[in-house]
Amino acid sequence: MFGYSILRSTLNNGFMTDLFELLKRFDVPIEGLHTETGPGVYEAAILYSDAMTAADRAVLFKTATKEIAYRHGIMATFMAKWNENLPGCSGHVHQSLWDSTSAQNLFYDPQHPSCLSPLLRQYIAGQLYCLPYILPMLAPTINSYKRLVEGAWAPTTLTWGIDNRTVALRVLAGSSKSTRLETRVVGSDTNPYLAIAACLAAGLYGAKHELDLQQPATIGNGYRDEQYGTLPRHLAEATAAMKNNPIAYELFGDSFVQHFVATREWEWRQYAKAVTDWELRRYFEII
């Protein structure tokens, strides 16, 4: 299995150089770009910004990367899971809330043992509460749920932890500048605007309702910590949860939820009638 490497990217030096330089012209500054777990998989860290700019940059990044890749004879994909035997591709969303002057990180509290402010704890509680009912905004395709499987560095349980990569919500607790929350549920196949809106809305729901984070941080294997619930297992289940619970309607309004749910139901129907390669391999000869 391929892993992190500081050398392998030099094999495609022209492509990597173009990614950095051409994306910068689109005002999409890349902080880091390196190989990940799996052949051909790269992780790109886009410089942090306000929510709308971050979404703009994410969309430009995905489109521009494909166009730049074409020039180099490479096909770039942002599928959440392109091969069943390899890890998936995520679109982690890092979040922090600041005061109106952008001088104080409201998620940071030096008095707390882990530097977690009361607002951050409410924000985490809100996301944990809302996640099962807004999941199609974070995992919108049939393929999304092939990534959300045990042991693939993508979450399956409603958990949070301190610098734990097996949970849904990973807190990076550090300095007053760097303390933030990483929502690890989000895949690379999302609409960045919807994914970021979903994360913010769910977190702010917790702040608005002053939800108490009674659930302790998961230590160790988050895949085994099922006592607080698990994520829906496929798009139909996730869409039904969104459709039949009032949370999404409160966060995003009736018009959006009804339309968005209808698109996801249509997607599932298209999948349900498709005859896949797996079915042909399994059934064609023996039945």
C-alpha positions in Angstrom: 0.0 0.0 0.0 1.4 3.4 -0.9 1.7 5.9 1.9 3.2 9.3 2.6 6.2 10.1 0.5 8.3 13.2 0.0 9.8 11.7 -3.2 7.0 10.3 -5.3 5.4 13.6 -6.2 8.7 14.5 -8.0 7.8 11.8 -10.6 5.1 14.2 -11.8 6.9 17.4 -11.0 5.5 19.4 -13.9 1.9 18.5 -12.9 2.6 19.4 -9.2 4.3 22.7 -10.2 1.3 23.7 -12.3 -1.1 22.9 -9.5 0.6 25.2 -7.2 1.3 28.0 -9.6 -1.9 28.0 -11.7 -4.2 27.6 -8.7 -2.5 30.5 -7.0 -3.6 32.7 -10.0 -7.2 31.7 -9.2 -6.6 32.8 -5.6 -6.6 29.2 -4.4 -3.4 29.1 -2.3 -2.3 25.6 -1.5 -0.6 25.3 1.9 0.5 21.7 1.3 0.2 19.0 -1.3 1.5 15.5 -0.7 0.8 11.8 -1.3 -1.7 10.0 0.9 -2.6 6.4 1.6 -3.3 4.7 -1.7 -1.7 4.9 -5.2 -2.4 8.1 -7.0 -4.0 9.7 -3.9 -3.0 13.2 -2.9 -4.0 15.5 0.0 -4.3 19.2 -0.7 -4.6 21.7 2.2 -6.2 24.9 1.0 -5.3 28.0 3.0 -8.0 28.8 5.5 -10.4 31.7 5.0 -14.0 32.8 5.7 -16.7 30.3 4.9 -17.8 31.7 1.5 -14.3 32.1 0.2 -13.4 28.6 1.4 -16.3 27.2 -0.6 -15.4 29.3 -3.7 -11.8 28.0 -3.5 -12.9 24.4 -3.0 -15.0 24.5 -6.2 -12.3 26.2 -8.2 -9.8 23.7 -6.8 -11.8 20.7 -8.0 -12.5 22.1 -11.5 -9.0 23.5 -12.0 -7.3 20.3 -10.9 -9.2 18.3 -13.5 -8.3 20.8 -16.2 -4.7 21.0 -15.2 -4.5 17.2 -15.0 -5.9 16.8 -18.5 -3.0 18.9 -19.8 -0.6 16.3 -18.3 -2.4 13.2 -19.5 -3.9 12.5 -16.1 -7.5 11.9 -15.1 -8.3 13.4 -11.7 -11.3 12.3 -9.8 -13.0 13.4 -6.7 -15.0 10.3 -6.2 -15.3 9.4 -2.5 -14.3 5.8 -3.2 -12.9 4.7 -6.6 -11.6 1.3 -5.6 -13.1 -1.0 -3.0 -9.6 -2.2 -1.9 -8.2 1.3 -1.3 -8.9 4.1 1.1 -11.4 6.7 0.1 -11.0 10.5 -0.6 -12.2 12.9 2.0 -13.1 16.6 2.0 -12.5 17.4 5.6 -13.9 20.8 6.8 -11.9 22.6 9.5 -13.9 25.2 11.4 -13.3 27.9 14.0 -15.4 30.8 15.1 -13.9 34.2 15.8 -15.1 37.5 17.3 -16.2 40.4 15.2 -12.7 41.8 15.0 -11.2 38.5 14.0 -8.8 38.9 17.0 -10.1 36.2 19.3 -10.7 32.5 18.6 -14.0 31.7 20.4 -13.2 28.0 20.4 -10.2 28.5 22.6 -10.3 28.6 26.4 -6.9 28.4 28.2 -8.8 27.6 31.5 -10.1 24.3 30.1 -7.8 21.2 30.5 -7.9 20.7 26.7 -8.4 24.4 25.8 -12.0 23.7 24.6 -14.3 26.7 25.2 -18.0 26.3 26.2 -18.9 27.5 22.7 -16.8 24.8 21.1 -18.4 22.2 23.3 -21.9 23.4 22.3 -20.8 23.4 18.6 -19.6 19.8 18.9 -22.9 18.8 20.6 -24.9 20.5 17.8 -23.0 18.6 15.1 -23.3 15.3 16.8 -27.1 15.9 17.3 -27.7 17.0 13.7 -25.3 14.8 11.7 -27.7 11.8 11.1 -30.3 14.2 9.6 -28.1 16.3 7.4 -25.8 13.6 6.1 -26.8 13.8 2.4 -25.3 17.3 2.4 -22.0 15.8 3.5 -22.3 12.5 1.7 -24.5 13.1 -1.4 -23.8 10.2 -3.7 -24.3 6.5 -3.8 -20.5 6.2 -3.8 -20.1 8.4 -0.7 -21.2 5.5 1.6 -18.5 3.1 0.2 -16.0 5.5 1.9 -17.8 5.6 5.2 -16.8 2.1 6.3 -14.9 0.7 9.2 -11.1 1.0 9.2 -10.8 3.3 6.2 -10.0 6.5 8.1 -13.6 7.7 7.5 -16.1 7.7 10.4 -19.0 5.4 10.9 -20.0 6.4 14.5 -21.4 9.6 16.1 -18.3 10.3 18.0 -15.8 13.1 18.8 -12.3 13.1 20.1 -9.1 15.0 20.7 -6.8 14.5 17.7 -8.5 11.2 16.9 -8.8 10.3 13.3 -11.3 7.4 13.8 -14.1 9.7 15.0 -16.6 11.9 13.2 -15.5 15.1 14.8 -11.8 15.6 15.5 -10.8 18.5 17.8 -7.4 20.0 17.2 -6.7 21.6 20.5 -3.7 23.9 20.5 -3.0 27.6 20.6 -5.3 30.5 20.5 -4.8 30.7 16.8 -5.0 27.0 15.8 -7.7 25.4 18.0 -10.4 24.2 15.7 -12.8 21.4 14.8 -12.4 19.0 11.9 -15.6 17.4 10.5 -14.2 14.2 9.0 -17.5 12.9 7.7 -17.3 15.1 4.6 -16.2 13.4 1.4 -14.4 14.8 -1.6 -17.5 14.3 -3.7 -19.6 17.0 -2.0 -20.8 20.4 -3.1 -18.5 22.5 -0.9 -21.2 25.2 -0.4 -23.7 22.7 1.0 -21.1 20.8 3.0 -19.8 24.0 4.7 -23.3 25.3 5.3 -24.3 22.0 6.9 -21.3 22.0 9.2 -21.9 25.6 10.3 -25.7 25.2 10.7 -25.3 22.1 12.8 -22.7 23.6 15.0 -24.5 26.9 15.5 -27.7 24.9 16.3 -25.8 23.6 19.3 -24.8 27.1 20.3 -28.2 28.5 19.8 -29.8 25.9 21.9 -26.9 25.8 24.4 -26.6 22.0 24.0 -24.6 20.4 26.8 -21.8 18.1 25.5 -22.4 15.2 27.9 -20.8 12.7 25.6 -17.2 12.1 26.5 -14.4 12.3 24.0 -13.7 8.9 22.4 -10.3 7.6 23.2 -8.9 4.9 21.0 -10.9 3.1 18.2 -14.0 5.2 17.3 -15.3 2.4 15.1 -16.0 0.4 18.2 -17.7 3.2 20.1 -21.3 2.7 18.9 -23.1 3.6 22.1 -24.0 7.0 20.9 -25.2 5.9 17.5 -23.9 5.3 14.0 -24.2 7.1 10.7 -26.8 6.0 8.1 -25.3 3.2 5.9 -26.4 4.3 2.4 -28.0 7.2 0.6 -31.6 5.9 0.8 -31.3 5.6 4.6 -29.6 9.0 5.0 -32.2 10.7 2.7 -35.1 9.2 4.6 -33.6 10.4 7.9 -33.3 13.9 6.5 -36.8 13.9 5.0 -38.6 12.6 8.1 -36.9 14.7 10.8 -37.6 18.4 11.5 -34.0 19.3 12.1 -33.1 19.8 8.5 -36.2 21.9 7.9 -35.4 24.1 10.8 -31.8 24.6 9.6 -32.4 25.1 5.9 -36.1 25.8 5.3 -38.8 23.7 3.7 -38.2 24.7 0.1 -34.5 23.7 0.1 -35.0 20.4 2.0 -37.9 19.3 -0.1 -36.0 20.0 -3.4 -32.7 18.5 -2.2 -34.3 15.4 -0.8 -36.1 14.9 -4.1 -32.8 15.0 -5.9 -31.3 12.4 -3.6 -34.4 10.1 -3.9 -34.0 10.4 -7.7 -30.3 9.5 -7.4 -31.2 6.3 -5.4 -33.8 5.3 -8.0 -31.3 5.6 -10.8 -28.9 3.4 -8.8 -31.6 0.8 -7.9 -32.4 0.1 -11.5 -28.8 -0.1 -12.7 -27.2 -3.5 -13.5 -23.7 -3.3 -12.1 -20.5 -5.1 -13.0 -20.6 -6.8 -9.5 -24.0 -8.3 -10.4 -22.7 -9.6 -13.7 -19.6 -11.1 -12.2 -21.6 -12.8 -9.4 -24.7 -13.9 -11.2 -24.3 -14.1 -15.0 -22.9 -17.6 -15.3 -24.1 -19.4 -12.1 -27.8 -18.4 -12.2 
